[in-house]
Each structure stands twice: as structure tokens, then as C-alpha cells.
């Protein structure tokens, strides 16, 4: 494992451990308020990060900082997890699809003009 990847994982772990230690709320996230599923709550996403399930969670957070609690910045953990996925060259299928559509049609939806 590369040093940068290891450091990112350690930083994510520190943030998540602190968040879970203080008992973060599960309902602050704007995404959770719409989806109403625990996996989209700050608590649910922190638990997934704790288990190393980065691909299943990091793009569910819109980084609005509504998942932050005082000094505990879960949004930073989500951002660091995104950086880790980039370093590991892990691609999210929906993102790859949008990029391919953009390249072939000029828009992320794949709609061809005319």
C-alpha cells in the first residue's frame, strides 16, 4: 500500500472514530432527509467508512457540511475517501457513464442533438 493511501485511511479512521465516539446524530444530512434510509445518515455513512466501504458511501454525501458536528468534520472524511478512490483508480460506474456520454454527445445524459 502506498504511503499516501495509508495516510488517507488513517486520517479517515481518526475522524470517523471521533464522530462515533461522541455519538453523532443520524439525521442532519440533507441527503438523509430526502432518502430516509439510515445508510444516507451521517451515522450510517460513518459506520460504512469505519468498515472500509468507501465506494458505497462517499458520493452519497454532497459535502454540504451538514454531517459535521462542531470540531468533527465528517465531510472531510468523505472528501479524503474520494481522494483514496482516485489514488486506487476505482471508478464509479455512473460517473464513467456520464463521462463517456459527455465525450460522445457533449452532455452527461447521452442525448444527441437533432
ChimeraX attribute file (.defattr): number of C-alpha atoms within 10 A of each C-alpha:
attribute: neighborCount
match mode: 1-to-1
recipient: residues
	/A:1	6
	/A:2	8
	/A:3	8
	/A:4	12
	/A:5	18
	/A:6	12
	/A:7	13
	/A:8	18
	/A:9	18
	/A:10	12
	/A:11	16
	/A:12	23
	/A:13	18
	/A:14	14
	/A:15	22
	/A:16	25
	/A:17	17
	/A:18	15
	/A:19	23
	/A:20	16
	/A:21	9
	/A:22	10
	/A:23	10
	/A:24	21
	/A:25	16
	/A:26	18
	/A:27	19
	/A:28	17
	/A:29	22
	/A:30	19
	/A:31	19
	/A:32	20
	/A:33	14
	/A:34	9
	/A:35	12
	/A:36	12
	/A:37	12
	/A:38	14
	/A:39	18
	/A:40	22
	/A:41	25
	/A:42	28
	/A:43	23
	/A:44	19
	/A:45	25
	/A:46	30
	/A:47	18
	/A:48	18
	/A:49	24
	/A:50	18
	/A:51	10
	/A:52	15
	/A:53	14
	/A:54	19
	/A:55	17
	/A:56	13
	/A:57	20
	/A:58	23
	/A:59	14
	/A:60	15
	/A:61	22
	/A:62	15
	/A:63	18
	/A:64	11
	/A:65	15
	/A:66	17
	/A:67	30
	/A:68	19
	/A:69	16
	/A:70	6
	/A:71	9
	/A:72	19
	/A:73	17
	/A:74	26
	/A:75	21
	/A:76	18
	/A:77	23
	/A:78	26
	/A:79	18
	/A:80	20
	/A:81	25
	/A:82	19
	/A:83	16
	/A:84	21
	/A:85	17
	/A:86	12
	/A:87	12
	/A:88	12
	/A:89	9
	/A:90	11
	/A:91	11
	/A:92	12
	/A:93	9
	/A:94	9
	/A:95	11
	/A:96	12
	/A:97	14
	/A:98	15
	/A:99	17
	/A:100	16
	/A:101	17
	/A:102	15
	/A:103	12
	/A:104	13
	/A:105	14
	/A:106	14
	/A:107	15
	/A:108	16
	/A:109	13
	/A:110	16
	/A:111	12
	/A:112	10
	/A:113	7
	/A:114	3
